[in-house]
Amino acid sequence: MKLTLDSLNARIRDHLSLDWLTPSEQAIWDQIHLFEGPPHRIINIYGVPGSGKTFLGWLMQREGYATYGLWSSRPSPVHARLTLDNSPTSQAAARDLRPLVDELGVRQIILLSRRRVDEPAMPAFELQVTPDDLEHLRGNLYRHLDYILPDVQDCRSYHEAIAAFLKKSVPDGRE
C-alpha cells in the first residue's frame, strides 16, 4: 500500500506522545497550561496550515487534557476542555461560544484556527514552524516510524516537509 498523507497521519496518531512535541509546540503546550480555565474560558491557538495545530489537538485528546473535534461536527466532551479545530475567527463566533462553556460543563474551549480570532480579550498563541521544529519532526519520524525525511531546510511547514517525503516514497506499493 502506498503511503499517503492520511495513512501517515494515522500512524503518527497511533504513536503520539509528549516526546513528539517540537520546540515551538512545546512552548505553546507550556503556555496554554498557564491559561487553564476561568477567567480564560476560551483561548486560541493559530497558525498557517501545516504548523502543528491539529497535532496539538490530537495530543491534548491523547493526554486526556481536552476532547478534540472539528468545528463543523462538535463532539460531546469527555474531558475538562474542548478543542475545536478549523474554527472561524470572527469576533461574533467567538462570543457565541461563551455560553457553550457552561452548557457543555467544560472548563475551557480551545479554538484552533489559521488566523488569530478577532477577539482582543482572548488569549491567543501563534504556532510557527522553525528549522529546529522541522529537524525535530524529521528525528521523530525516523525514531518512531523508521521514515527518513529528505532535507527539510527549505520547507516552511510540516505539510511541505511531509509532501516532499511522500513524493519520494516508493511507487511500487511498499512503504
Number of C-alpha atoms within 10 A of each C-alpha: 10 12 16 15 13 9 12 15 12 12 14 18 14 10 12 17 14 14 9 19 21 20 15 18 22 14 13 21 17 11 13 18 10 10 15 17 18 9 9 17 22 26 24 25 26 25 19 16 15 19 23 24 25 21 18 21 25 21 22 21 19 17 13 14 17 25 26 27 20 16 16 11 9 14 14 11 16 16 18 17 26 28 32 25 23 18 21 20 19 13 13 12 14 19 13 9 14 14 11 14 17 12 9 16 14 19 19 26 25 23 26 29 23 20 18 21 24 15 17 9 9 17 16 22 18 19 19 18 21 18 14 13 19 24 16 17 20 20 17 21 19 13 11 13 13 10 15 14 22 13 13 19 12 10 17 17 21 20 15 15 21 23 16 16 18 19 11 11 18 12 12 8 9 9 12
